[in-house]
Amino acid sequence: MVQTEPIAFNPLDPDFPKDPYSVYARLRAEAPVLESQFGAIVFSRYADVVAILRDPRSSSDGRNSNEFKEAIKQGLINKEEALLEEPSFLFRDPPDHTRLRGLVNKAFTPRVVEKLRPRVQTIVDELIDDFANKDAFEVIEDIAYPLPVTVICEMLGVPVEDHVMFREWSRNAARSLDPVEALPPDVQAQREETFGNFQAYFTKLVAERRADPRDDLISALIEAEDEGNKLTESELIGTCSLLLIAGHETTVNLIGNGMLALLRHPDQLAKLRDDPSLAQSAIEEVLRYDPPVQFTGRIAKEDMEVGGSLLKKGQQSVLLLGSANRDEGQFPDPDTFDITREGNQHVAFSHGIHFCVGAPLARVEGQIALATMARRIQDMKLLVDEPEYKENIVLRGVASLPVGFTRVTSA
C-alpha cells in the first residue's frame, strides 16, 4: 500500500512554485478548509473563496488580526504609531478604502483604458521590431516587463527612463506581499529601504507636479486632494507607489505565464495566431489557468461561518485564488488550457470591493502582447524545458523565458 504524506499548505517549500496546482487539487479533495501551520485557515474551493471575498465582515486591514493585537499586547508594536499609519487602499477597509479607490477608479475604467489600445499596440510592435533581426528573444526582458512599465509610467506621469532606478525597488516591494516568515532578514531590511526609496521619489515628484501640473494621474490625484477629498500627503504618496508597482509587476507575470502556457500548448497558440479575435478569451483563460496572484488574505471582523467551518473574530484566512480557478465544481475540465473557454468567471483579479482596479488595463496589455507575438513571431519554440520562477510566493511568474523563432513579420 502506497503511503502518502498528510496534506499541507506550505508555500515555503522550494518545490511548491514548480507545481502548486497538484497541491491545490489535493487540498480541494482532502481538506478544502485547512488550518495551516501558520495558524491561518486556508480555503481552496471556489465557493468558499468567493464567499469570503464578498463578505463585508472580511477585512483587508492587518490591524484587525489577533496577531496584531497580540504584538501590541507584548509591546512589539507601538499602538498609537500603528493606528496612525496609512497603508495603501489595498490594505484598507471602508470607508477609507471606498474614498481612496474612488479617486483612482476613473483612470482605469474600461472606457478610458480602451483609448490606450493604439499606444499599447505601438509599444508592443516597437519592442518586437527591436529583436526582429535575431533568432531568439527573452519574453520577460524584451516584452513582458517594458510594456506595462512604460504604460503605467506614462499614465502616472513618471519619467519612463526612471524605470531603471525603481525596477529593483518594485521587485523588493512585490516580495513584501509574502508572509514575513518567508522573508530572510536581509530581504526584510531591503523591504523597509525600498518603501523609503519610493516615499522619497514620489515626495519629490509630487512637489514638482504641484508647482507644474500636467495631464497625468499624479496631477489629477493632487487636484483631488486640493479639492478637499481628504487625501492626505502620505495617502497620495502611498497610492502613487501602489499604482506604479501593481501597474506592472503582476502584468509582467500575466504575459510571461501566458506565453509559457501557449508555447506548451501549440494547438492553442495556433488558434490565437489564426484568429486574433480570440485574444480576449485567451487572456481570461491565462488568468484562470496560471494567475499572477496565487492567493490573498482576509481577517474576520466578527465570527463567521464559511464552508461549514467557523472563522473566529480576528482570525486570518488564506484564500487560494489559484486553486479556486481550478475548482472542478466551477470549471469543466479545469486542468485543460482552452483559450476558447466560455463563462470563465475566474477570481484572478479577486472579487468584491477589492476587485483589481487595474484589471481593464492588464487585460488590454495582455491581449495585445500575446496576440501580437502569436501573429508576428513565426515558429516560436521554448529554449528551456523548465523555466526558473521568481522567488515570490504570493505572486507567481517566470524569472525568464527564452524563446527561439525563425522570423518576424511586419506590423
N, C-alpha and C positions, 0 to 999 in steps of 0.2 A: 504494500500500500504506500503510495507516494504521500509524503508529509509536506504540507505547505506552511510557510510562515504565517503567523497571525497577521491579518490585515492591519495596516497602519498608514497614517498620512505623515510622511516625513520629507518635506521638500528640501531638507538639508542633505539628504542622501545624494552623493555625487552622480548616481545613476538616474536619479529622478528626471532631470531635464531631457535625457535621451528619449524617454518614453513615459511621460506622465499618464498617458491615456489608458494604458493597461492597469495602472494603479487605480485610476478613476473607475474603470469598469468593475474591478473587484469591490471597491467601496460601495458603488450603487447596488451591487448584488448581495454583499455580505454585511455591510454596515453603513447604510445611507445616512445615518445620523451617528457620528462617532465623536467621542471625547478624545481629543488629541493629547499627546504627552506634554503639550504646552498649556493645557487647561482649557483651551477654546473648544467649542463644539463645531465639528466640521460637517457641512451639508453638501451632498453631492448630487441630489436629484433636482431636476429642472423645477418641479412644482414647489419644492421647499425653498430653493434659491430665489425664485421669483416672489414667493410669498413674503420672505424677509425683506427683499429689496423694496417691495411696495408698501410695507407696513410702517405707518407713521411712528410706531413705538420703537423702530430701529434707528439707532444713532450712528453717525459717522464721526462724531467727536470723541476722541480718545479720553477726554477728561471725564466722560461718564462711566468709564470702566472701573471695575473693582480694583484692578492693578494700579490705576492712577490714584485712587483713594487710599490704597494701602501704602503707596510710595509717599504720599503726603503724611500719612499717619506715622510712618517711620522716619520722617524728616529728610527723605531723599529728594523731595521736590518742595520748593517754596510755594505754598498755596496761592499767596497773593500774586506772585510773579506769574505763575502758570495760568491763573484765571484772567490775567491782563493780556496774555499772548493773543495774537490774532492770526490763527492759522488760515491757510487758503480756503476758499469755499469748498474745496474737495473734502475738507475735514470739518465742515460746519453744518449745523442743523438750522432749520427755520427758526426765527425769521431772518437771521443773518445770511444763511445760505440763499434764501429767496432774493434778498436785496442785492447781494454781490453777484449772483448768477444773472439776475435780470439786467445788470449793467453790461454784461458780456454777450448775452444771448443774441442780441440783434445783429452782432457782427458775424455770427455763424449760422444764420438761418439758411435753409436750402436755397431760397431765392437769391440771397446775397452771394452765397458760395457758387451757385451756378454761373454767375458772371465771371468767376475766376477761371472757368474751363479753358478759354483760349490761352490765358497766361500759363496755366499748368501744362497744357499741350506743348506750348513753345519751349518751356523749360525741359520737358522730357525729350523732345526731339533734339534740342541742342546737346543734351547730355549724351544721347546715343551717337550723334554726329561726332562727338569728341573721340570715341573709340572705334569709329566705323572702319578705319584702315587697319585694325588689329585682327587677331583671330580668337581673342578671348576678352572677357571683361569680368569685373567683380561687382556683383549686384548691389551689395551694400555701399561700397565706396563710390561707385560710379553713378548710381541712380537712387537707391532707397534712402540714403542719407541726404545728398544735396538737394533733392526735390523738395521734401517737406520743410527743411530748414530754410531754404530760400523763400518759400511761400509764406511761412509764419513770420520771418523777419520783415518781409515787405508789408505784410498786414499790420504788424505792430508798429513799424517804423524803426526797427533796429537795423543798423548798418549790416548788410549781408556779409561784408568782409570780416566782421567781428566773430563769425561762427567758428573761426579757427581758435579763438581765445576761449569761447564758452563751450566748445564741444566736450572737453573733459569734465567741465562743471556739470553739464547735463547728464553725462554718464553716472557721475557720483550721486547726483540728485535722484536719478532713477533708482539707484540701489537703496535709497532711503525709504522706499516703499516696502522693502523686505523686512521681515521680523528682525528685531535687534539681535536676537540670538544667532542670526545667520551672518552678522557682520563682524569681521575681525576688528580689533581695537583701532588698527590703522585706518580702516575704511570708515569707522565711526568718526574718527578725527577728521578725515577728509570731508565727510558729510557736513560737519559744522563749518569747516573752512569754506566749502562750496556755497553754503547759504549766505555766508558773509560776503563772498565774492559777488553773488547775484545781487545782494542788497546794495552794495556799493555801486555796482554797474548801473542798476536801474535808478538809484537815487540821483546819480549824475545825469542820466538820460532824461528822467522826468523833469529835472531842473531846466535842462535845455529846451524841452518841449513847452514848459510853462512860459519861457521867455520868447520862444519862437514856435507856436503851434503849427502843425502840418495836418494833411489829410491822412491820418493814420490812427490806429486803435489806441495808442498811448495818449495821443492828444484828446481823443474822444472820451477816454476814461477820466482824464484830468478835468475836462469840461463838465462831466457828470459830477465829479467831486465838488467843483466850484459852484454847481447849481444846487448844492445842499442835499445831495442824495446820501450823505453820511458815509462816504467812502474815505476812510482815514488814510493818511500818508502810508502807514505800514500796510494797510489793505491794498492800496494801489500798487506798492512795490511787490507784495506777495502775489497779487493777481497777474501782474506782468511776468513775473518769474514762472508762475504755473503755466501760463499760456505759451510761453516760449518753450519750456521743457516738454509739456504734454502735447504741444503743437507739432512736435516732430519725432520724439522718441518712440511713441507707440506706432506711428505711421511707418517709420523705418522697419519695425518688426513686421507690420502688416504686409508691406511689399516684399520683404525678404521671405517670410513664411509662405506668402502666396506664390512667389516664383518657384520656391522649393517644391511645393505641392504640385504645381503644374509640370515641372520637369520630371517629377516622379510618376506623373500620370500623363504620359504623352498623348493619349487619346483626348484628354480634356484640354491640353494645350492646343492640339489641332483644331478642336471645336472653337476655341476662342480666336485662334488665328483666322479661321474660315468665316466666322460670324462675330464681328466686333460688337454686335448688339447684345451679346451675352456678357459684356463687361459688368453690367450691374449685378446680375445673378451670380456671376463668378466671384465678385468681391464679397458678396454676402456668404457664399459657401466657404471662402477662405476664412472669413471671420468666425464662422461656426466651427470649421474643421480644425483650425490651429490658431486660436485667437491670441493677439499680442498681450492681453491681460488675462492671466490664468485664474486668479482668484482675488477676492476683495473681502473686507471685513465689516462687521456691524456690531453694535453693542445694544443690548436690550435696555430700554429706558424704564421698563417695568416687566413683571413676569409675563411671558407669552408662550403659548404652545404652538409648536411647528413640527409637522411630520410625526405627530404623536409623542413628541418629547417636549419637556419643559425647559425653556430658556429663562434663567432667573435674572432679575434686575441686576445690571452691571456686568453680566456675563458676556464674553466676546464670542462671536460666531465667525467662522471662516466659510465663505461661500465660493465653491469651486465652479467658476464660470466655465472653465474648460471641460469639466465633467458634465455640467448641465447641457452643454452644447452637443454632447454625445449620448444623451439620455435616450434609450430605446423607447421609452414611453412617450417621447415628444417627437422624435425624428426617425422615420423609417430608414432602416439600413444605415445607422448613424456613422459607422466607420468607413463608409464609402464616400469618396470625394467626387461630387457630382455638381458641376457648375450650372446645370440646368435645373437644379432642385427648386421646387416651388414651396410657398408657405414657410419660408425659412425664418422663423421667429426666434433667432438666436439671442443670447444675452451677452455677446462680446462687448457691447457698449454699456453694460449694466442695464438697469431698469429703474423705473420710478423717478423720484425727483433728482437723483444723481446720474441720470442717463447722460452719457458723454456729450458735453456741449459742442465738442469739435467733430462729432460723428459725420455731419454733412461734408466737412472738408476732407476728412480722412477717406470717406467713400469716393469722392471725386478724384483725389490724388491716386488712390489705389486703382480705381477703374482705368484711368488714363495710363498709368505706369504699366500695368500688366497687359492691357490690350495693345498698347503701342509696342512693347517689347515682343509680344507674340506675333504682331503683324510685320514689324520691320526687321527683326533679328532672325536670320534663317538658320535652321538646323542647330538649334541650341542643345547643348549637352552638358550635364554636370561633370565637373572635373574632379570631384571628390565623392567618395561613397557615403561618408558620414560627416557632414559639416559640423564644425565646432559651434556650440551655443554660448551665448553671453552668460556671465556669472549670475545675472539677476535671477530671482526666484519668482517674484510676483509677475514681472514682465518676461515674456518668452520670445526670443528671437535669435536667429543665427548670427554669429560674430562676423562671418564672411561666407561668401557663396560664389566661388569662381565658376564661370560658365564659358565653354568654348562655342564657336559658331563659324559658319562658312562665309557669310557676307551680310551686309546691312543694306536694305533697300532705302530709297529716298522717302522723305517725309510726305 
